[in-house]
């Protein structure tokens, strides 16, 4: 079951806009993972919803279902009103899922990771000047300042997470799922998540730090 704390912002957003992500009565179990039972939540564009998940509460299972990697045993999940989205649907729908383990290429620069697979080109070649300028603008929009040429392997985990969020921002992600249950609490991420929401993205942050969730989210529930 979920217990949800609704703020004025989230209640108003739900009235004005249908949910981008709707999870209803979700129950799921997977071998080697803690399961989740009867989880429900709605997430609208431009909002941040925090999910408190203590160790063993099933955060990785919930993330896997939202990512389209695991089929629930009961309940439903809908994206833009379309039920049972596949991983391809989620990718096309602008969904980014960030887990505790970094998804970045450690040997590449910050700028290269932000635009990995979407590098600006000129005459068939990567336009490094444009890529660096766009990467700087993206980080600035998130309130972050990092050395664009630094290799990701040399960054702290917090800095790597900022680069992942910058990549989501640069790709105009519509839904960003952040699973922070296995990392240390990091208040530095809150401004970046707020910037993503201000840009129109729906943000789902799963964490074991209830204080940070309450401080940085428009609504909070627990699993």
N, C-alpha and C positions, 0 to 999 in steps of 0.2 A: 504494500500500500504506500501511497505517497501523502505527505502532509505538506501543503503548499502555502507559503506566505506570499500573498498577492499585494503588490504596491499599487498606488494610484496609476502609475505609468502603464503597468502591464494590464490592468483592468481596462483602461481606456483604449489601449492598443487592440485588445481582443474584441472590443465592441466595434472598433472602426475597421479592422482588417481581419479576414479569415486567417487561420493559422497556416504558416508555411509548412510547419512540421506538426503533425498530430499523432500522438502515441496514446492508444486506448487499451486499457486492460491487458497490458503486455506481460506475458509470462514466457520465459525462455531459459533453457538449461543446455549446457554443453560440457562434454567430458573434460575434466581438468580445470573447469572454471566454476565459480560460484554463480548460481542462477539468480534471476529476478522474478518476482511474482506480482502481478496486478499493478503494473506501473502505468500511470497516465500523465501526460503533460501536453500542453499546446505551446508552440513557439511562433511568434509573429515576427515579421521583418522589422529590423530596427530595435529589437529587444535583446536583453541578456537574461537567460534563465540559468540559475545555478542549481545543480543537483548535488546534495551532500551524500557522499558514499564512504562509509567507514571501510576499513580493510575487510575483505571478504564479503562485501555487500553486493557484488555482482556488477561493478562498474565496467569491467572489460566485456562482459556479456551484453550489457545495454549498448555499449559503443559498437560492438560487432553487429548487433541487430540493426541499429541506425545506419551503419555503413553498408548494409545489404549483404553481409558475409554470413549471417546466421538467421535461419528461419525460426520465428517464434513458435512455441507450442500452443499458444493461445493469445488472443488479442490481435490488434492490428497497428500498422504504422502507415501513415500516408504523407506524401510530399506533394504539396500543391493540389491536394484533393485526390491524387492518384494513389491507390493502395498498392501495397507490396512492391515498392520500387526495387529494381535490380541495381547492382553496382554501376552498370552502364547508365541507368536512369539518373542515379545520384551524381555521377560525373558530369553528365550533360546538364543536370539541374543546378550545377554550381555548388555542390556540397564538398566541403573539405573536412577531413577527420584527422586530428592531431593526437597522437598517443604519447605515452610517457617516453617511449624511445624515439629519438630524433629520426625524421624522414629526410634529412639533408644529406648531400654528398660531402663528406668531410674534407676531401682533397680540393674542392672547388672554393672559389671566393664567395663572399656574401652576395655580391651583385649577381654572380652567375647562378647561385642557388635561388634567388628571388625570381629570376626569369627563366629557370630551367625548363626547356621544352617550348618556350615562348620568346626566345631571344629576338630582339629587333635586328633586322638585316638590311644591308645595303649592298646591292649588286651581288647577292648570294652569300655574302660574308657577314658574320656577326658584327653589328655596329656597337663596338665597345663603348664609345663615347656616349651614345644615346642610352645604352643599357645602364651605365654608371649614373647618368643624370636622372633617369627614371627611378633607379633604385634609391638614390638619395632623396628624391621627392616622396617616394613611398614610405621610407623610414621616418622622414620628417612628419608626414601625415599621421603616423602612429606615435609621435612624440619620442622617437628613438634616434640616437646618433651613434653610428658604428662605422668602423673603417671598412669601406666597401671592398677593398682589396684583400682584407684579412681572410685567411683560410678558416673555414667553419670548424675544423678540428681544434683550432686554438681558442675557440670561444667557450665561455661558460655555458651550462645548460640553459640558464635564463636567457642569455644572448641568442642561443640557437633557437629557442622558442620564439623570440621576437622576429627572427628571420623567417621562421615558418609562418608566423602571422602576417608578416610583410608579403610573403608569397601569396597568401590567401587574399590579401587586400589588393595586390596588383592584378590578380586574376578575376577580380570582381565576384568573389565567392558570395553566394546568397545565404548559405548556412555553414557555419563553422562550429564543429564539435571539438572541444578541447578536453581531453582526459588527463587531468593532473593528479590523479589519485596516488601515483607512485613517485611523485616528485615533491621536493620541499615547497612549502607555501611561498609564493612569490607575488607580493603586492605590486611589483613593477609591471606585471602584465596587464593590470586593470586598465590603465590609460589606453593601451593598444586595443584591448577588447572593446572599450567604449568607443574608440575611433571607428572600429569595424561596424559597430551597431549604428553609429551616426552616419556611416556611409550606406546604410540600408540593409546590412547583413543581419541575420538572426544568429545569435551566439548561444551555444549550449556549453556551459562549463561544468565539468564533473570534478569534484575535489573533496578531500577529507578535511579541509579547512573551512569550517562553517562561518567563522568570523569574516574571512575574506569574501566568501560567497555573498553573505548578507550585505557587506559594504559595497560590493561591486556589481550586484545583480539587480534587475528589476523585479524578479520573483525568484523564490527558492523552494525546492522540494527535497525530499529525502527518499532513499531506497534502502 
